[in-house]
Amino acid sequence: MKKLIQKLSRRERIALLVCAVVLFLGVFVYPLIKKASTHHKEQKELLENEVALLENFNKVLQSAPVVQKQNKQLREALRKVDRLLFPPIKNPVMTKTMMIKLLKEFGPNLNITVSLERSLSRSSSNQMSLYVRGNGRYSDLIRFLHQVETHRPLIVIKKLTLSPIKARRRYSRGRRRSYKPKSNTPKITGISFNMSIQIYCQNKENGS
């Protein structure tokens, strides 16, 4: 090998040396350089990501007082809303019973009857629609409606119809002739009403 190299001219030796250097660089040095470049690129990307996260974190810190204020306002608003909602409907029968008791307390002299509306099956799980019937004196009805409208939690009156209760004409025994009242205008003895109401309840998750 040594004799072969000695036979080569100076130019050929230089060319051979250059080829050896290029081969060495291509086989050993270039992969190392490429690996180092890739590592440097990855580190640069990580650094840029960390810088971006740090900037976002600083923005969050700067906006923290605003967020805390908004969160406080939101909690206060939710507490106000909760006062307008009935307890969660865990059992529709129990909720209906509670409403019957409440409405009869509002109008003890109104002969109140309560039933579920047929549209209940189409209502959501936190709503209940009820149909209320009753009759009695006008003054009792006014007090009843006032208590319903001002009650908290909120009771929404969707529909209300009123009709007068007129006095029946009396008949004498054994005769079909009616008793003639002093006035031609029938006497009104009371008011009957039909009312559709709706209540809104808290979600089960919030109420538990």
C-alpha positions as CSV (number, residue, x, y, z in Angstrom):
1,M,0.0,0.0,0.0
2,K,2.9,2.3,0.9
3,K,4.7,1.5,-2.4
4,L,1.4,2.2,-4.3
5,I,1.1,5.6,-2.7
6,Q,4.7,6.4,-3.5
7,K,4.1,5.6,-7.1
8,L,1.3,8.2,-7.2
9,S,2.0,11.7,-8.3
10,R,1.6,14.7,-5.9
11,R,-1.7,15.7,-7.6
12,E,-3.0,12.2,-7.2
13,R,-2.0,12.1,-3.6
14,I,-3.8,15.3,-2.9
15,A,-6.9,14.1,-4.7
16,L,-6.8,10.8,-2.7
17,L,-6.4,12.8,0.5
18,V,-9.3,15.0,-0.4
19,C,-11.5,12.0,-1.1
20,A,-10.5,10.4,2.2
21,V,-11.4,13.6,4.0
22,V,-14.7,13.9,2.2
23,L,-15.5,10.3,2.9
24,F,-14.6,10.8,6.6
25,L,-16.8,13.9,6.8
26,G,-19.7,12.1,5.0
27,V,-19.6,9.0,7.1
28,F,-18.8,10.3,10.6
29,V,-18.9,14.0,10.8
30,Y,-22.0,14.9,8.8
31,P,-24.4,12.6,10.8
32,L,-23.0,14.2,14.0
33,I,-23.5,17.7,12.6
34,K,-27.0,16.8,11.4
35,K,-27.9,15.2,14.8
36,A,-26.5,18.3,16.6
37,S,-28.6,20.6,14.3
38,T,-31.7,18.6,14.9
39,H,-31.1,18.7,18.7
40,H,-30.5,22.5,18.5
41,K,-33.7,22.9,16.5
42,E,-35.7,20.9,19.0
43,Q,-34.2,22.9,21.9
44,K,-35.0,26.1,20.2
45,E,-38.7,25.0,19.7
46,L,-38.9,24.0,23.3
47,L,-37.5,27.3,24.4
48,E,-40.0,29.2,22.2
49,N,-42.9,27.2,23.6
50,E,-41.7,27.9,27.2
51,V,-41.4,31.6,26.3
52,A,-45.0,31.5,24.9
53,L,-46.3,29.7,28.0
54,L,-44.6,32.2,30.2
55,E,-46.1,35.1,28.3
56,N,-49.6,33.5,28.6
57,F,-49.0,32.9,32.3
58,N,-48.1,36.6,32.8
59,K,-51.3,37.6,30.9
60,V,-53.3,35.3,33.2
61,L,-51.6,36.9,36.3
62,Q,-52.4,40.3,35.0
63,S,-56.1,39.5,34.4
64,A,-56.5,37.5,37.6
65,P,-58.2,40.4,39.5
66,V,-60.6,40.9,36.7
67,V,-61.4,37.2,36.6
68,Q,-61.9,37.0,40.4
69,K,-64.2,40.0,40.2
70,Q,-66.3,38.4,37.4
71,N,-66.3,35.1,39.3
72,K,-67.7,36.9,42.4
73,Q,-70.3,38.6,40.4
74,L,-71.3,35.3,38.8
75,R,-71.6,33.6,42.2
76,E,-73.8,36.5,43.4
77,A,-76.0,36.2,40.3
78,L,-76.3,32.4,40.7
79,R,-77.4,32.9,44.4
80,K,-80.1,35.3,43.2
81,V,-81.2,32.8,40.6
82,D,-81.3,30.0,43.2
83,R,-83.7,31.9,45.2
84,L,-86.1,31.9,42.3
85,L,-85.9,28.1,41.8
86,F,-87.6,25.3,43.7
87,P,-85.7,22.3,45.0
88,P,-84.8,19.6,42.4
89,I,-87.5,17.3,41.1
90,K,-86.2,14.0,42.6
91,N,-89.7,12.6,42.7
92,P,-92.5,14.3,40.7
93,V,-95.2,13.0,43.1
94,M,-93.5,14.6,46.1
95,T,-93.0,17.9,44.2
96,K,-96.7,17.9,43.2
97,T,-97.7,17.2,46.8
98,M,-95.5,20.0,48.0
99,M,-97.1,22.4,45.6
100,I,-100.6,21.3,46.6
101,K,-99.9,22.0,50.2
102,L,-98.4,25.4,49.3
103,L,-101.3,26.5,47.2
104,K,-103.9,25.4,49.7
105,E,-102.0,27.4,52.4
106,F,-102.3,30.4,50.0
107,G,-106.1,29.9,49.6
108,P,-107.5,27.8,52.4
109,N,-111.1,28.8,51.6
110,L,-110.9,28.4,47.8
111,N,-111.6,24.6,47.5
112,I,-108.4,24.2,45.5
113,T,-107.7,21.1,43.4
114,V,-104.3,20.6,41.6
115,S,-103.4,18.2,38.7
116,L,-100.4,17.8,36.4
117,E,-100.8,19.2,33.0
118,R,-100.6,16.8,30.1
119,S,-97.7,18.7,28.6
120,L,-95.5,17.5,31.5
121,S,-94.1,14.7,29.4
122,R,-92.7,17.3,27.0
123,S,-91.2,19.4,29.8
124,S,-87.6,19.3,30.9
125,S,-86.5,17.5,34.1
126,N,-86.3,20.8,36.0
127,Q,-89.8,22.2,35.2
128,M,-93.3,21.2,36.3
129,S,-96.6,22.5,34.9
130,L,-99.7,22.3,37.1
131,Y,-103.4,23.0,36.5
132,V,-105.2,24.6,39.4
133,R,-109.0,24.9,39.9
134,G,-110.9,26.5,42.7
135,N,-113.8,28.8,43.8
136,G,-114.6,31.1,46.6
137,R,-115.0,34.7,47.5
138,Y,-113.5,37.5,45.4
139,S,-111.4,38.8,48.4
140,D,-110.0,35.3,49.0
141,L,-109.0,34.9,45.4
142,I,-107.2,38.3,45.3
143,R,-105.2,37.3,48.4
144,F,-104.4,34.0,46.8
145,L,-103.2,35.5,43.5
146,H,-101.1,38.1,45.3
147,Q,-99.3,35.3,47.3
148,V,-98.7,33.3,44.2
149,E,-97.2,36.2,42.3
150,T,-95.0,37.4,45.1
151,H,-93.8,34.0,46.3
152,R,-90.1,33.1,46.1
153,P,-89.2,30.6,44.6
154,L,-91.0,31.9,41.6
155,I,-94.4,30.6,40.5
156,V,-95.2,31.6,36.9
157,I,-98.9,32.0,36.0
158,K,-99.2,31.0,32.3
159,K,-103.0,31.2,32.0
160,L,-105.9,32.4,34.2
161,T,-109.6,32.3,33.5
162,L,-112.3,33.6,35.9
163,S,-116.1,33.1,35.9
164,P,-118.7,34.3,38.3
165,I,-120.7,31.9,40.4
166,K,-124.4,32.9,40.2
167,A,-127.1,32.1,42.8
168,R,-129.4,29.3,41.9
169,R,-133.1,30.0,41.6
170,R,-135.1,28.3,44.3
171,Y,-138.3,26.4,43.5
172,S,-141.3,25.9,45.8
173,R,-142.2,22.4,46.8
174,G,-144.6,20.6,44.4
175,R,-144.4,23.4,41.9
176,R,-142.1,24.0,39.0
177,R,-142.7,27.7,39.1
178,S,-139.4,29.4,39.9
179,Y,-138.9,31.8,42.7
180,K,-138.8,35.3,41.3
181,P,-136.0,37.3,42.8
182,K,-136.5,41.0,43.6
183,S,-134.0,41.9,40.8
184,N,-133.8,40.5,37.3
185,T,-130.0,40.4,37.7
186,P,-128.8,37.1,39.1
187,K,-126.9,37.5,42.3
188,I,-123.1,36.6,42.2
189,T,-122.1,34.6,45.2
190,G,-118.4,33.9,44.3
191,I,-115.7,33.4,41.7
192,S,-114.5,30.2,40.1
193,F,-111.1,30.1,38.5
194,N,-108.9,27.9,36.3
195,M,-105.2,28.5,36.3
196,S,-102.2,27.1,34.6
197,I,-98.9,27.6,36.5
198,Q,-95.3,26.5,36.0
199,I,-92.4,26.2,38.4
200,Y,-88.7,26.0,37.7
201,C,-86.5,23.8,39.8
202,Q,-82.8,23.4,40.4
203,N,-80.9,20.7,38.5
204,K,-80.3,17.6,40.5
205,E,-76.5,18.0,40.4
206,N,-76.8,21.6,41.8
207,G,-79.3,20.6,44.5
208,S,-77.4,17.6,45.8
